Amino acid sequence: MEVSFSSLALVNNPFEWAYDLEDLGFTGWEVVSEGKQQLNDSTLSEIKNIIETTDLVLTLHLPFLRPESWEPEPSYLERKRQADDKMY
């Protein structure tokens, strides 16, 4: 069975704990794009290092949608575009 890790409770902790997820039996990590896990230049560098040095499958938890329009916040769309440009 493959099990990924995700926790809103850890969004304000550093990324170091992510390197231990495989030892704990997890095969993936859902990055919660909030708090210190929010996508930016610094966190993208850390996430890229985790991708390159572990076998974890990473997924991205997108920010919540605005109920009035069901569209992502404009600032999220710009951050996602920048992240895509840097990752690919």
C-alpha positions as CSV (number, residue, x, y, z in Angstrom):
1,M,0.0,0.0,0.0
2,E,1.2,3.5,-0.8
3,V,0.5,6.2,1.8
4,S,1.4,9.9,1.5
5,F,1.8,12.4,4.3
6,S,0.0,15.7,4.6
7,S,-0.6,17.9,7.6
8,L,-1.9,21.4,8.2
9,A,-0.4,21.2,11.7
10,L,3.1,21.2,10.2
11,V,2.9,24.1,7.8
12,N,4.8,26.3,10.1
13,N,7.7,23.9,10.7
14,P,10.8,23.7,8.6
15,F,11.2,21.2,5.8
16,E,13.8,19.0,7.5
17,W,11.1,16.6,8.8
18,A,10.2,15.7,5.2
19,Y,13.4,13.8,4.8
20,D,12.2,11.4,7.5
21,L,8.9,10.5,5.8
22,E,10.3,7.5,3.9
23,D,11.8,6.1,7.1
24,L,8.3,6.4,8.7
25,G,6.8,4.3,5.9
26,F,5.3,7.1,3.7
27,T,5.8,7.0,-0.1
28,G,4.6,10.6,-0.8
29,W,4.2,14.1,0.6
30,E,1.5,16.5,-0.1
31,V,2.9,20.0,0.1
32,V,0.4,22.3,1.7
33,S,0.9,25.7,0.0
34,E,0.3,27.6,3.2
35,G,2.5,29.0,6.0
36,K,6.2,28.2,5.5
37,Q,5.2,25.6,2.8
38,Q,3.7,28.4,0.6
39,L,5.4,28.4,-2.8
40,N,8.1,31.0,-3.2
41,D,11.7,31.1,-4.3
42,S,13.0,29.8,-1.0
43,T,10.5,26.9,-0.6
44,L,10.8,25.9,-4.2
45,S,14.5,25.4,-3.7
46,E,13.9,23.2,-0.6
47,I,11.1,21.2,-2.4
48,K,13.4,20.6,-5.4
49,N,16.1,19.3,-3.1
50,I,13.6,16.9,-1.5
51,I,12.5,15.7,-4.9
52,E,16.1,15.1,-6.0
53,T,17.3,13.4,-2.8
54,T,14.3,11.2,-1.9
55,D,11.9,8.8,-3.6
56,L,8.9,10.6,-2.3
57,V,6.1,11.4,-4.7
58,L,5.1,15.0,-4.2
59,T,1.7,16.5,-4.7
60,L,0.5,20.1,-4.2
61,H,-2.5,21.0,-2.1
62,L,-3.9,24.1,-3.8
63,P,-5.2,27.0,-1.8
64,F,-8.9,27.1,-1.1
65,L,-11.1,28.6,-3.8
66,R,-13.1,31.8,-3.2
67,P,-16.8,30.6,-2.8
68,E,-18.1,33.7,-4.5
69,S,-16.4,32.9,-7.8
70,W,-15.0,29.4,-7.4
71,E,-11.7,30.6,-8.9
72,P,-8.3,30.7,-7.3
73,E,-7.0,33.9,-5.8
74,P,-5.1,35.9,-8.4
75,S,-1.9,35.9,-6.2
76,Y,-2.0,32.1,-6.2
77,L,-2.2,32.0,-10.0
78,E,0.9,34.1,-10.3
79,R,2.8,32.0,-7.8
80,K,1.8,28.8,-9.6
81,R,3.0,30.3,-12.9
82,Q,6.3,31.2,-11.4
83,A,6.7,27.8,-9.8
84,D,5.9,26.1,-13.1
85,D,8.5,28.2,-14.8
86,K,11.2,27.3,-12.3
87,M,10.4,23.6,-12.1
88,Y,10.1,22.8,-15.8
